[in-house]
Amino acid sequence: MIKFTGFFKKFLKDESGQSLGEYALILGIIAVAAVTVLVALKDKLITTFTKIKDAL
């Protein structure tokens, strides 16, 4: 348990690499982009899935 606590403290103090805030920002940008693409392609997606459904 002591090794884990020491590792956790060392991990929190380490400032190299990406921070949690940067990861959250990237995730937010990806989510907005995905929603935008899905909204833009909504009609094509509905048509495509309707064709697949009818073919089955």
Secondary structure, DSSP 8 states (H G I E B T S, - for coil): -HHHHHHHHHHHH--SS--HHHHHHHHHHHHHHHHHHHHHTHHHHHHHHHHHHHH-
